[in-house]
Amino acid sequence: MTSHTATATGAIAILLWSTLALFTAMSGRVPPFQLVGMTFVIGGVLVLAIAALRGRLHLARPTPASFLLGLYGPFGDTALYYAAVKTAPAAEANLIHYLWPLLIVLFAALLPGGGLRARHLVGALIGLVATALLISGSLGSGGAGIRLGHVLAALGAFVWASYSVLSRRFAGVPSESLAITMLGCAIPAFACHVAFEATLWTPNAVEWGGVLGLGLGSIGLAFICWDIGMKKGDVAFLGVASYAAPVLSTVVLVIAGYAAASWLLAISCVLIVVGALVASFGPAGRSTEPQAAGG
């Protein structure tokens, strides 16, 4: 696979993630850990089926290190995100979670050969202002102010950003291995579900639509596409392109009627994008080629 093809594949993940908040909101009453387990099973089976059709099923075995990273990243972030959207206004939780492109820039700058510069700090400050605007809107409208969902969304952003940066060191691990990792992630999800939640046995048609949309697209295909892009594509381009995700995602929520259009939401959305762009702007000088790591 060429670098251009891998980059285009990674960009598909960004488009798929524009539906993440919508499908999560559509899942309605499905408890967060039950939702994590269901969507990871669907995604894992989908990726296994694709690998089998392509004659690459033998590449589906992850290394111990890449499996543990998958438990930390895809499982941790997904659980936090689902819980965030279900415990805070969907648009607010979604935008706070989409601070991860900015965090990727900051974390990458701290890697060997990088360097934290003034533009990184300015970008981070702009992102924090956007987050503060969202929460102040909730305070000013008689809402609950800072909710658990806001905190969970921020934690999810941290987990996904750190996972994305660390995954660059596993370029030698085939992306097909994420299938087994996804199925493995379903085990602790269902365990947590049994321990802490009541099972929803009868999701309605809309809720099933949300579950299937997440499992097939926002989780299954998106994680694989992102993995390919991060390992074999133009990481810098994908980092910049990912800044469009909060805009697309928020527009989808508004169009679908799961969020109300407002100037505050629009300004916060623009500020998050501006903050990420400011942090990433600067002369090239550091290689973004991923380095393989054994496991």
Secondary structure, 3 states (H helix, E strand, C coil): CCHHHHHHHHHHHHHHHCCHHHHHHHCCCCCHHHHHHHHHHHHHHHHHHHHHHCCCHHHCCCCHHHHHHHHHHHHHHHHHHHHHHHHCCHHHHHHHHCCHHHHHHHHHHCCCCCCCCHHHHHHHHHHHHHHHHHHHHHHHCCCCCCCHHHHHHHHHHHHHHHHHHHHHHHCCCCHHHHHHHHHHHHHHHHHHHHHHCCCCCCCCHHHHHHHHHHHHHHHHHHHHHHHHHHHHCCHHHHHHHHHHHHHHHHHHHHHCCCCCCCHHHHHHHHHHHHHHHHHHCCCCCCCCCCCCCCC
